[in-house]
Amino acid sequence: VRRVNRDLFQKRLEEIGLTSAEADIYHQLSSSFHREIVQIQSLVDSLHARKHERGWVRHQSSGEWDDMKLVEGLIGDRNVFKKRQDIVPPEGLLTSPKKMTMLWDVSASMYRLNSFDGRLDRMKEAAIMLMEGLGNSDVVEYAFRGHSGDSAFIPLVEFGKPPSNVVERLRVIDTMEAHTQYCMSGDNTVDSLGQCIEELVKFTESDERVLVCLSDANFDR
């Protein structure tokens, strides 16, 4: 059974492409949460703004008068002005992009129970929203990983290589769904969390490393 599922899965991957109808479906889907995409983009822009924050540089020979330099001005000091400009980060400050791993549940239950509560459809919408919102940001680098009964670590999107167009984003979504359709039953949520954490801690130059996990696992059981 596992071999048959693998063969069907590979066949499905080979069939993944983009027709005009699929493009229409994608745009209709993404436009339904356009506001949320804009909010994510605004958040990323605000992070970028803080990274390049402007501030006052004092001890200048021209610019605006610095009220803190009154005494120095009276005794003839010329460097009593201040200017607004980009603040150079202090030496040793971490400026590498923030790293974020989105860990998606691509297990068989997501496909099997989708008709009951739409969990697979909502997961795909969330993935599209993040890919559209984060884009090719130089502030937040993200990776998509998946977990299922077959594997605890399924690469979907690599750090620094975000899908750049509709075709590539749709391929990610279709691959996620294909995994849910043809994987064996089982759960590797906890093991997957461990492996993703091990991957993230290697990015020691990043000031923030975030892991978000989606799972429908029954932890009580």
N, C-alpha and C positions, 0 to 999 in steps of 0.2 A: 504493500500500500504506500509506504513512504517513497519508493522509487517511482511509482505512478504519479504521485503528487508532485515530486520533483520535476518529472518530465512535463507535466501539465503547467507547472509554474514557469519553467523555462520557455515553453511555447507561448505562454501569455506575455512574458517579457519581450519576446521577439515581435509580438503583434502590436506592442504599444507604439502609438504614433499620434499624429494630430490631424484630424480632418476638419473641414470648415464647420461641421456640426459640433464637433468637440470643442472647437474654439468658441463657438457661440455659448455652449454650456458653461465653459470656464468663465467667460466674461460675465454671464448672468449670475453665476455663483459668487464671483468676487465682488460684483457691484452691489450685492445684497448686504454686504457689511463694509461699504466704502468708508463710512464714518470711523469705524474701528481702525481701518488701515491708516487713515489720516492721523488718528490719535497716536498710533505707534510711530509713524514718521515724525510727528511733532516731538515725541519723547526722545527719539534718537537725535533730532536736531538740538534739543536742549542739552543733551549730554555732550554733543559736539561743541556747543557754545561754552559750556563750563570748562571743557578741555582747553579752549583757546580764550579764556577769560581775559578781559582788559582791566587794567588798573592804573593807579597813579604811580609814576616814576619820578622820584624827587631828586634834588641836588642837580637841577638842570640850569644851563645858562640862558635859556629862553623858554617861553611858554606862559603858563598862568602863575600869578604870584602865589607863593606858598606861605600861608599864614603862620605856619610853624617856624618860618625862617626870619621872623621880624628882627631879632637881635643881630643875626648874621648880616642882614641887609643894612642895618644901621652902621655896622663897623666896616662896610665896604665889600663884603663877600658877594661875588657875582653869581654863584650857584644857588640862587634863592627862588627858583621857579620849579614848576612841576608840569608833566605832560601825561596825557592818557595814551597808552599803547598796550600791545599784547604783553602779558607777563610771561617771561621765560621761566619754564618749570625749573625748580631747584634741582641741583645735581643729585642724581639718585632717585628722583621721583619716577614712579612707574607710569609710562605713557603708552604701553602696549594696549591694543584693543581688548575690550572686555570679552570674555569667552562665555558662551551660553550653549548648553546642550539641551535639545528637546528630545526627550525619550518617549517614543510613541508605542502604544499597544497595538501590535499587528498580529495578535493571536486569533485563533479560529473563532473564539466567542464573539469577537467584534463583528465578524461577518455573519455569524449565525443569529445573533440577537439584534442585528441592525433593524430588521423589520419590526421588532418589538418597541424599541425606543430611539432608533436613529443614531446610535452611538458612533457608528463608522462614518456616517455622513457628517456628523458634527466634528469628528476628528479631522476629516479631510478639509472641512471649511476652516478649522483653526490653523491647519498647516498652510493653506493658501494665504490666510490673513497674515501669518508671520512672514512668509516668503515675500509677499507683496510689501508689507510694512517695513521690514528690515532691509530689503533690497541688497545693495552691495556696499553696506555701511563700512566705514573705516573706524568706527567707534565700537560697534558690537559685531563680533564674528560669531557665527552660530554653526552648529552641526546638528543634523537629524540622525538619531539612532532609533532602532526598533527592537522590540523583544517579543518573542512568541514561544510556543511550545517546542519549536525546532532550535531556536538559538536565543542566547542572552544578549547578543551584540550583533545587530544588523545595520551596517552602514547605509545611510540613505542620502545624506548631504554631508560633504566634508568641510572642515574649517577652512575659510579663505576661498572656497569654491562654490558660492551660492548660485543656484539656478538663475540665469540671467534673462530668460524669456519665457513666454507662455509654454512653448514646447517642453522645455526642461522642467518647468514647475509641474506641468501635467504628468510628465513621466514619473516624477517623484510620487505624486498622488496615486497614479495607477500602480506603481510598484508597491506602495503601502497596501493598497486594496488586494493586489495579487497575493501578497504574503498572507493576509487574513483568509483568503479563499482556499489556499492550497497547503497551508502548514498543518502539522500534526497538533492534536490537542495537548494541553499542558501549560505550565506557567513558569516563567523565569524572571519575574519582576525583580525579586530581591538580588539575584545574581547580576542582573543587568544593571541595577543601580550601582553595585560595587564596581563593575567594570567601567562604567561611565565616570565614576568618581576617580578611579585610578587614572583614566585618560586626562581628566581635567587638571588634576594636581600637578601634572607635568608642565603646565603652562605657568611656571613660577614668575614670569615677567609681567603677567597680567594683574592689575589691581583688583579685579573682581572676576570670579568664576561661578557661574550659576548653572544649576541642573534642575530641570523641570520634568517630572515624570507623569505620564498618563497611563493608568492601568485600571482594568475592570476586575482585577484579581479579588477573590474572596479570601481575605487575610484571616478572617475568623475560622474558616475551614482549614 
